[in-house]
Amino acid sequence: MLDWWRDAVVYQVYPRSFADASGDGVGDLQGVRGKLGYLSDLGVDAIWLSPFYTSPLADGGYDVADYRDVDPRFGTLADFDALVADAHALGIRVIVDIVPNHTSSAHPWFRDGLRERYIFRDEPNDWQSIFGGPAWTQVSDGQWYLHLFDPSQPDLNWDNPDVRAEFRDILRFWLDRGVDGFRIDVAHGMVKAAGLPSVGTASSVEMLDDADVPYFDQDGVHDIYREWRPILDSYPGGRMAVAEAWVASPERLARYIGPDELHQAFNFEFMMASYGAKSFRDVIDKSLAEARVVGAPTTWVLSNHDKPRHVTRHGSLARARAATLLMLALPGSAYLYNGEELGLPEVLDLPDELREDPAFLRTGESRDGCRVPLPWTRDLGWTNPWLPIPASWGELSVEAQEGDPGSTLEFYRAALRLRRGLSGDEVTWLDSPKDVLAMRRGITVVMNTGETPVPIDGQVLLASGPLGADGSLPPDTTVWLVTGE
Ligand code: NOJ
C-alpha cells in the first residue's frame, strides 16, 4: 500500500533509552531489533528511529557528525540493515530521522573550516537560540557562526549547492538501505531570509510561535522539498516524509504537503492542548479542518522526546489513557512515544548533574525526564542506564504488565487491534453535556472529562479504565461503543 502512512500507528523509538543489547547502559539498534516481536504484538505499523548516527550526543544525537554511519554506542550499519530486514519481515516499516538544519560541530565540514557551508558573519545579529542565549558564537579569528540550537549545532548554509547535493545523497543512502521514510527535523528551518534581518527583540523564541521570523518557514525551504520528493518517488514501496514544522497557520503548514513536497506534517496542537472536553474538541475540529486544507489526513501526537510525558502533563494515568483512547479513534495517523504504552510518567526528580539536555544549562528547562530508559523487567532490565530509572518503574515494566488485562500495556494492545477496524476521514459530533465529548466514526466514542459519572448506551468495545458498577462512564475515562445506529 503506497499510502500506508495515512492511518498508520508510528512508534517513536528513542534509541538511547529503548533497549540495551550490549549492556553498556545505552540503548542500541540490536536492542531495538530484539524488541521487534514486542512491537509487533503491540500492533504498530511503523517505527520512527530518533537519530542513531555518529554524534557527540550533545543534543541526544540531533547533532550529527556523520550522516552515513551509526554511532558505535548504537551499533553498526550491519546492525541497522539487520534491524530493517527483521522489521520488514514482521510487516513493520522503518522511518529514520534526518537533521538538515544543522550538523554537529564535530562534523568534518565544520572541523575542516568549510565556512561557506555554514553561516559565518563578521557581526552577529539579534537572533536568539531556541535553547536560550544568543544564536551566535564567536570563533578564534573573530567571526561568528549561527546556531539556532546549541553552539555545538552550527546551522548549515542551504544556499550552498554542496549542502543541497550532500543531503540528496544522504536521502539516497538510507533509501538504498530500505528505509520507508524520513522524519525531517526542524523542517521549517534551513532557509534564512536574505541578509539575515534582525528580529528586533532580544527575547528567546519558542518553536510554536505565531511570529513571522526570518529564520523559520521561509518560502525557499519549499524548493528543497521539491528537490527531495522525486528522489523519494523514484523508490518503490511508498517512501514518505513527515515534517517537524512549527508554523503559524494551517495555510502555512499546507504548503509543505502535496504531491511535489512532503506527505505529512506533525500536528502538535493536540499535544499542546490542555486536558478537557472543550479544549480537545476545539483542537480536533481545527486539526480536521487543517487536514482538509492540507489534503492529507492529520497526525496525532500526545508525547515525544521533547515534551513532558502526557501522564504528567494531564495530571494522572487515568487522564492519559482517556486522552490516548480519544486520539486512537481519530482519523489520520497516530505517533506514539516509546514508554507511553507502559503509562510512564515524566521523571521530575532527576539530579541536575545528571541532566544532559543542552537547553537545561541555558534555560533551566530540561527534556531529560521523558528520556529515561524503559523498564522491561521487574528488576528494570538495565545495567547502569545512562539516566537512572526510578525503582518504582519495576511495577510499570513490560514484565509486570504483560497479561494483566487492567494494565496500560494490554490497554494499548487492545486499542491498536480494534483501531484497525476504524475508517473514514470525518467525525460526527453528538450532543453531549459540558465536560463530555461524544463522537461517531463508525463506532461511538465518549470521553468524560468532568467530575461526575455519565450514563452511556451501547455495547462496550474498550474503555480506558473501569466503568461504574451501574455501567456508567466515570470521570477521566473514554469508551468505544457499538451503538444501534
Ligand atoms: C527537534 C528535535 O525533536 C529536538 O529534540 C532537537 O533538540 C531539535 N529539533 C534540534 O535538532
Boltz pocket constraint, residues with backbone or C-beta under 6 A from the ligand:
constraints:
  - pocket:
      binder: B
      contacts: [[A, 59], [A, 62], [A, 99], [A, 149], [A, 185], [A, 186], [A, 244], [A, 305], [A, 306]]
      max_distance: 6.0
